[in-house]
Amino acid sequence: MISFENRIISSFLYLIPLSDCIGYGYNLFINLPILKLIIFPTLPILYMQQMLPLGNLIIFLILFLFIARNQRLSYFMRYNGMQVILLKLAIIIFGYLYLLISKLSINFLLSINYLGSIFFIITLAVVIFSIVQCLRGIEPDLPGISSATKMQI
């Protein structure tokens, strides 16, 4: 049985990848102002990333060293910590591809905005699914990411 504290902490971990992809949802926030409510739970993480020098690196190291590799924590928390790290890496890779595509294709600026919005929606769906599964005490099974997570832990 997974404790209530482990469920809550694991679900809060998934706000980190959501905070990383907030910028991709800019057009959605303009067209649907109600979506701005999604930003509020991620504000402490956004402040920490912006205020601290190398804030993203510090968050990554905290996740990796103190959660994912800490044998004293439960498997459930380590699993979700590693899954959050892999989601962050996927967001970083997408960010570089997004920049590359936006630099190469000036004529397709509108499609670049759609690509960012689609990525934000997919990430939001993954985060909501993962938070719900964590609150239920079930390991979120994300295709590709979960198998890599199990190999790392």
N, C-alpha and C positions, 0 to 999 in steps of 0.2 A: 504494500500500500504506500502510495506516494503522499508525503505530508502536504498539508495546505500551504505551508511556507514555500516549499519547493515548487509547487504549482504556480504560486503568485510570482516568485522571483523569476522562474523560467519564462512566464508569459511577459514580464516586463523586459526581458532580454530582447524580445523581438521588436521592441520599439527602436532599437539601434539601427537595423537595416531600413526601417521606415523613415527614420530621420535622415538617412543618407540619400534617399531618393525623393525627398520633398521637392527639390528643385525641378525635377522632371514633370511634376504635376502643376506647374505654374499656369498653363493655359486652362486647365480644369478648374483651378481656384478662381480664375477670373470669370469663367462662364457659369460656374456653380459655386457661389459663395458659401453655401452650407458645408462644403468640403473643407473649408478652413478650420472647422472644428477638429479635424484630424491632426492639425499642427500642434494643438495645445498639449497633448500628452508627450510629445517629443521635444518640447521646449527646453527642459533641463539638459537633455543630451545635446541639442543644438548649441546651447550656451556653452557647455563644456567644450565642444569641438571648436567653437569660435574664440573663446576667451583664453584657453590654454595654448601655449605654443606647442605645436605638434599634437593637438588634441585628439585627432583621429588615431595617431600611432599609440597614444597613451591608452585610449579605449581598447584598441586591438590587443595591446600587451596585457591589459587587465583581464580581458576575456580569455586570452590564451593561457597566461601563466596562472591566474588565480581562480579560474573557473574550469576551463576545458582540461587542463593538466593537473588539477588538484585532486588527488586520490581520496582525500578526506570528504569531499562532497559526494552526494549521491550520483549514481549513474545518470539519472534523469536530468539533473542540472548540467552535468558535464556534456551529455549528449546535445542538449539544447544550446549550450554555450558554443560548442563546436559547429553546430548547424548555423548559428548566427554568424560566426566567423566566415563560413563558406558562403553565406548569403552576401556578406559584405564584400568578399572577393568577387563574386559575380557582379555586384553593382559597380565595383571599381572597373572591371573589365568592360562592362557595358558603357561606362562613362568614357573610357578611352575610345571605344568604337564610335560612340556618339559624336565625340569631338572630331574624330577622323572623317566621319561621313559628313558632318556639317562643314568642315573645311573643304572637302572635295566637291561637294554638290551644292553650289550656291543657288542654283535654279530651283532646287527642291526644298526650299526653306519650309514650306507649309507641310510637306511630308515629314520633315525632321521633327517638327512640333508634334505631329501625330505619333511619331515613333516614341518620343519622350512620354507622351500621355499614355500610350499603350503600356509602356514599361512601368510607369507609375501604377496603373491599374492592376497589372499583373503582380507587382510587388505588394500592393495593398491587399490583394486577395490572398497571397501566400502568407502575409503577416496575420491577417484576420484568421485564416485557417489554423495557423500555428498557435496563435493565442487561445483559440477555442479548444484545440486539442490539449494544450498544456493545462488549461483550467479543468478539463475533464480527467487529467491524469494519464493521458495517452501520448506516446511519443509521436510527434508530427512526422508523417512519412511523405517527404518531398522527393519526387523522382530524381534520381541522380545525386542529389545532395545527401540524402539519408544514407545511401550506401557508402559514400565517401566519408561521411561522419562516423559510421560504424567501423570503418577500417582505421580511422585515426584514433578512436578510443579503444 
